[in-house]
Amino acid sequence: MKRRIFSKRQLIALVLAALFCLTFVFSGCSAQSSQNASEKFTVTDMLGRQVEINGTAKKVVAIGPGALRLCCYFKNIEIFAGIEQMEIDSPTGRPYLYANPSLADLPVIGPGGPNNAPNPEQILAVKPDVIFTTYAADQATVDNLQSKTGIPVVALSYGKTATFDSQLDASLTLIGKTIGMEQRAEELIGLMAQYKTDLDTRTKDVADDQKPSAYVGGLGMKGVHGIESTQGNYSLFNVVHANNVVDETGKTGSLMIDKEKLISWNPDKIFLDGAGYPSVLEDYKKNPQYYQSLSAVKNGELYAMLPYNYYSTNIDTSIADAYYIGKILYPEQFNDVDPEKKADEIYQALLGKDIYAQMAKDFGGYRKVELTK
């Protein structure tokens, strides 16, 4: 076969032609990717509303208790167009703000807070593609905001228990689809399932007669409270199969008990929310005899944990608390767990930063406490 010889000019022409073809192919792929990102799609939000999204959202605002936190778990703060004033004024106890202090520099989009309505004018001023909200308890409120702004509004939810709640998972899926980060949403849901399974596996076979009775007090509930503030069907006790004395009431969620009832229950171990602990300490000074009648106080079985209810539930902190609770109730089953290191592992996974030291600085950290000190 006769070998073909190309001239220098022909070789240059062939190289240029090849480069042109490659450019065309890659630009075609890029155009396709851009086209897909700009295609309209519909999501069903947590109120069952069908919301049309005008392509992958590049800029969003998150309004209402806990909305910003869930978006921060995607570790992409460039998507935020603005922030509520309450998030700027009250960052204490919120790991997502500790991890992302630059959020405070964003334009203000409204007052924030559970009792303040959104501000459509301020939201419009930052031109978000989508509004995520946890404010609304009904469709009419969300529809009204969407009508006033002309911006798609996607309602999120933490569900009834927040930590390890299926509605929380669904909300993360919604965010991921809306901002084009479905893989991160799946990763987050998988992480939470992994923690839940680990906690369950460690404790599910503990015999009932080996479980100390337990109580949690000082829980935040639209403010700071004392020892009488607790929860029935408490998710962090449930996940480690704890013997929660409050479950005798048959109630679920936050409740204020009669303090005398705690004396009759007389739990073996008492956990106190770090934010509520000062209130408990103050109450002790007024009525030391009441507390000294509790076996947990007399026997040194009083434990402070990190507070997690700040503008809804800090999921990261609550999971870390579940490990701490497990460590106290079942030392053998958690002998490989250092609660402080576990907390930072969880903060790293969800927020990309070690946060435990800051939380401990503000609230004292995981520790055994004595009311007399």
Secondary structure, 3 states (H helix, E strand, C coil): CCCCCCCHHHHHHHHHHHHHHHHHHHHHHHHHHHHHHHCCEEEECCCCCEEEECCCCCCEEEECCCHHHHHHCCCCHHHECCECHHHHHCCCCCHHHHHCHHHHHCCECCCCCCCCCCCHHHHHHCCCCEEEECCCCCHHHHHHHHHHHCCCEEECCCCCCCCCCHHHHHHHHHHHHHHCCHHHHHHHHHHHHHHHHHHHHHHCCCCHHHCCEEEEECCCCCCCCCCCEEEECCHHHHCCCCEEHHHHHCCCEEEECCHHHHHHHCCCEEEEECCCHHHHHHHHHHCHHHHHCCHHHHCCCEEEECCCECCCECHHHHHHHHHHHHHHHCCCCCCCCCHHHHHHHHHHHHHCCCCHHHHHHHHCCCEECCCCC
